[in-house]
Amino acid sequence: MTISSQAQTEQALKKLSRLARNGQVSDSLARNIQKLLGNEINQLVLDLAATEKDLAAFEQEYNLSTTEFFKRWQAGQTDDRMDYVEWASLAQMADNLHQRLDLLRGGTPK
């Protein structure tokens, strides 16, 4: 998302928030917001499943859990081979996806 479109989105959300605080959200708008949230959750679930499939392939190849690998990665106990860079990136992506899902589902992100 570009900075301009992000700013526009933030402005639109502020307007919607003001409407909600004032109890002025129509049933149609409420349904559409719920639909958008549902769509975003569904996409995040798909993205997470694909990411976890990729992580499982690394775990099988290196016979190591992603959690243990990432601890070693962060501690500088691995080399910088391309597989490890990709694995670490996927681990961070999975964590980000989990946090976004938790937030959208009403939980508290890490």
C-alpha positions as protocol buffer text, in pm:
chain_id: "A"
residue {
  index: 1
  type: MET
  ca { x: 0 y: 0 z: 0 }
}
residue {
  index: 2
  type: THR
  ca { x: 136 y: 340 z: -93 }
}
residue {
  index: 3
  type: ILE
  ca { x: 176 y: 613 z: 165 }
}
residue {
  index: 4
  type: SER
  ca { x: -99 y: 812 z: -6 }
}
residue {
  index: 5
  type: SER
  ca { x: -348 y: 524 z: -8 }
}
residue {
  index: 6
  type: GLN
  ca { x: -257 y: 437 z: 351 }
}
residue {
  index: 7
  type: ALA
  ca { x: -329 y: 796 z: 457 }
}
residue {
  index: 8
  type: GLN
  ca { x: -661 y: 788 z: 270 }
}
residue {
  index: 9
  type: THR
  ca { x: -752 y: 459 z: 437 }
}
residue {
  index: 10
  type: GLU
  ca { x: -666 y: 599 z: 780 }
}
residue {
  index: 11
  type: GLN
  ca { x: -884 y: 905 z: 714 }
}
residue {
  index: 12
  type: ALA
  ca { x: -1176 y: 688 z: 601 }
}
residue {
  index: 13
  type: LEU
  ca { x: -1142 y: 469 z: 912 }
}
residue {
  index: 14
  type: LYS
  ca { x: -1139 y: 777 z: 1135 }
}
residue {
  index: 15
  type: LYS
  ca { x: -1464 y: 892 z: 976 }
}
residue {
  index: 16
  type: LEU
  ca { x: -1620 y: 550 z: 1028 }
}
residue {
  index: 17
  type: SER
  ca { x: -1498 y: 547 z: 1386 }
}
residue {
  index: 18
  type: ARG
  ca { x: -1663 y: 885 z: 1448 }
}
residue {
  index: 19
  type: LEU
  ca { x: -1989 y: 753 z: 1304 }
}
residue {
  index: 20
  type: ALA
  ca { x: -1969 y: 446 z: 1528 }
}
residue {
  index: 21
  type: ARG
  ca { x: -1897 y: 653 z: 1840 }
}
residue {
  index: 22
  type: ASN
  ca { x: -2203 y: 863 z: 1760 }
}
residue {
  index: 23
  type: GLY
  ca { x: -2421 y: 557 z: 1700 }
}
residue {
  index: 24
  type: GLN
  ca { x: -2476 y: 654 z: 1338 }
}
residue {
  index: 25
  type: VAL
  ca { x: -2365 y: 339 z: 1155 }
}
residue {
  index: 26
  type: SER
  ca { x: -2636 y: 207 z: 926 }
}
residue {
  index: 27
  type: ASP
  ca { x: -2720 y: -162 z: 912 }
}
residue {
  index: 28
  type: SER
  ca { x: -2585 y: -174 z: 557 }
}
residue {
  index: 29
  type: LEU
  ca { x: -2253 y: -20 z: 658 }
}
residue {
  index: 30
  type: ALA
  ca { x: -2225 y: -253 z: 958 }
}
residue {
  index: 31
  type: ARG
  ca { x: -2284 y: -557 z: 734 }
}
residue {
  index: 32
  type: ASN
  ca { x: -2026 y: -437 z: 483 }
}
residue {
  index: 33
  type: ILE
  ca { x: -1766 y: -377 z: 754 }
}
residue {
  index: 34
  type: GLN
  ca { x: -1827 y: -727 z: 893 }
}
residue {
  index: 35
  type: LYS
  ca { x: -1798 y: -871 z: 541 }
}
residue {
  index: 36
  type: LEU
  ca { x: -1468 y: -689 z: 485 }
}
residue {
  index: 37
  type: LEU
  ca { x: -1331 y: -816 z: 815 }
}
residue {
  index: 38
  type: GLY
  ca { x: -1440 y: -1168 z: 726 }
}
residue {
  index: 39
  type: ASN
  ca { x: -1272 y: -1145 z: 387 }
}
residue {
  index: 40
  type: GLU
  ca { x: -951 y: -1019 z: 545 }
}
residue {
  index: 41
  type: ILE
  ca { x: -955 y: -1300 z: 802 }
}
residue {
  index: 42
  type: ASN
  ca { x: -1014 y: -1559 z: 529 }
}
residue {
  index: 43
  type: GLN
  ca { x: -723 y: -1424 z: 324 }
}
residue {
  index: 44
  type: LEU
  ca { x: -495 y: -1422 z: 627 }
}
residue {
  index: 45
  type: VAL
  ca { x: -589 y: -1784 z: 702 }
}
residue {
  index: 46
  type: LEU
  ca { x: -500 y: -1883 z: 344 }
}
residue {
  index: 47
  type: ASP
  ca { x: -173 y: -1689 z: 357 }
}
residue {
  index: 48
  type: LEU
  ca { x: -85 y: -1846 z: 692 }
}
residue {
  index: 49
  type: ALA
  ca { x: -159 y: -2198 z: 565 }
}
residue {
  index: 50
  type: ALA
  ca { x: 71 y: -2144 z: 264 }
}
residue {
  index: 51
  type: THR
  ca { x: 344 y: -1998 z: 486 }
}
residue {
  index: 52
  type: GLU
  ca { x: 318 y: -2284 z: 735 }
}
residue {
  index: 53
  type: LYS
  ca { x: 342 y: -2535 z: 448 }
}
residue {
  index: 54
  type: ASP
  ca { x: 668 y: -2369 z: 341 }
}
residue {
  index: 55
  type: LEU
  ca { x: 793 y: -2371 z: 701 }
}
residue {
  index: 56
  type: ALA
  ca { x: 712 y: -2743 z: 731 }
}
residue {
  index: 57
  type: ALA
  ca { x: 926 y: -2814 z: 425 }
}
residue {
  index: 58
  type: PHE
  ca { x: 1224 y: -2642 z: 591 }
}
residue {
  index: 59
  type: GLU
  ca { x: 1159 y: -2826 z: 917 }
}
residue {
  index: 60
  type: GLN
  ca { x: 1157 y: -3157 z: 735 }
}
residue {
  index: 61
  type: GLU
  ca { x: 1465 y: -3077 z: 528 }
}
residue {
  index: 62
  type: TYR
  ca { x: 1672 y: -2967 z: 829 }
}
residue {
  index: 63
  type: ASN
  ca { x: 1502 y: -3188 z: 1090 }
}
residue {
  index: 64
  type: LEU
  ca { x: 1450 y: -2886 z: 1316 }
}
residue {
  index: 65
  type: SER
  ca { x: 1143 y: -2699 z: 1436 }
}
residue {
  index: 66
  type: THR
  ca { x: 1096 y: -2344 z: 1316 }
}
residue {
  index: 67
  type: THR
  ca { x: 1085 y: -2227 z: 1677 }
}
residue {
  index: 68
  type: GLU
  ca { x: 1425 y: -2380 z: 1754 }
}
residue {
  index: 69
  type: PHE
  ca { x: 1572 y: -2265 z: 1422 }
}
residue {
  index: 70
  type: PHE
  ca { x: 1455 y: -1908 z: 1479 }
}
residue {
  index: 71
  type: LYS
  ca { x: 1604 y: -1901 z: 1831 }
}
residue {
  index: 72
  type: ARG
  ca { x: 1937 y: -2008 z: 1683 }
}
residue {
  index: 73
  type: TRP
  ca { x: 1900 y: -1758 z: 1397 }
}
residue {
  index: 74
  type: GLN
  ca { x: 1839 y: -1468 z: 1635 }
}
residue {
  index: 75
  type: ALA
  ca { x: 2131 y: -1575 z: 1854 }
}
residue {
  index: 76
  type: GLY
  ca { x: 2362 y: -1574 z: 1552 }
}
residue {
  index: 77
  type: GLN
  ca { x: 2417 y: -1949 z: 1577 }
}
residue {
  index: 78
  type: THR
  ca { x: 2346 y: -2014 z: 1208 }
}
residue {
  index: 79
  type: ASP
  ca { x: 2522 y: -1912 z: 892 }
}
residue {
  index: 80
  type: ASP
  ca { x: 2375 y: -1684 z: 627 }
}
residue {
  index: 81
  type: ARG
  ca { x: 2293 y: -1943 z: 363 }
}
residue {
  index: 82
  type: MET
  ca { x: 1998 y: -1846 z: 146 }
}
residue {
  index: 83
  type: ASP
  ca { x: 1774 y: -2122 z: 287 }
}
residue {
  index: 84
  type: TYR
  ca { x: 1820 y: -1986 z: 637 }
}
residue {
  index: 85
  type: VAL
  ca { x: 1745 y: -1629 z: 530 }
}
residue {
  index: 86
  type: GLU
  ca { x: 1427 y: -1748 z: 361 }
}
residue {
  index: 87
  type: TRP
  ca { x: 1331 y: -1965 z: 658 }
}
residue {
  index: 88
  type: ALA
  ca { x: 1378 y: -1676 z: 900 }
}
residue {
  index: 89
  type: SER
  ca { x: 1173 y: -1447 z: 674 }
}
residue {
  index: 90
  type: LEU
  ca { x: 893 y: -1703 z: 657 }
}
residue {
  index: 91
  type: ALA
  ca { x: 900 y: -1743 z: 1035 }
}
residue {
  index: 92
  type: GLN
  ca { x: 862 y: -1367 z: 1077 }
}
residue {
  index: 93
  type: MET
  ca { x: 583 y: -1360 z: 818 }
}
residue {
  index: 94
  type: ALA
  ca { x: 398 y: -1637 z: 1002 }
}
residue {
  index: 95
  type: ASP
  ca { x: 430 y: -1448 z: 1330 }
}
residue {
  index: 96
  type: ASN
  ca { x: 297 y: -1131 z: 1166 }
}
residue {
  index: 97
  type: LEU
  ca { x: 4 y: -1321 z: 1014 }
}
residue {
  index: 98
  type: HIS
  ca { x: -79 y: -1475 z: 1354 }
}
residue {
  index: 99
  type: GLN
  ca { x: -73 y: -1131 z: 1517 }
}
residue {
  index: 100
  type: ARG
  ca { x: -301 y: -982 z: 1251 }
}
residue {
  index: 101
  type: LEU
  ca { x: -543 y: -1275 z: 1283 }
}
residue {
  index: 102
  type: ASP
  ca { x: -548 y: -1243 z: 1661 }
}
residue {
  index: 103
  type: LEU
  ca { x: -624 y: -873 z: 1633 }
}
residue {
  index: 104
  type: LEU
  ca { x: -903 y: -917 z: 1378 }
}
residue {
  index: 105
  type: ARG
  ca { x: -1056 y: -1203 z: 1571 }
}
residue {
  index: 106
  type: GLY
  ca { x: -1075 y: -986 z: 1881 }
}
residue {
  index: 107
  type: GLY
  ca { x: -770 y: -1106 z: 2069 }
}
residue {
  index: 108
  type: THR
  ca { x: -472 y: -912 z: 2184 }
}
residue {
  index: 109
  type: PRO
  ca { x: -174 y: -927 z: 1949 }
}
residue {
  index: 110
  type: LYS
  ca { x: 165 y: -1027 z: 2093 }
}
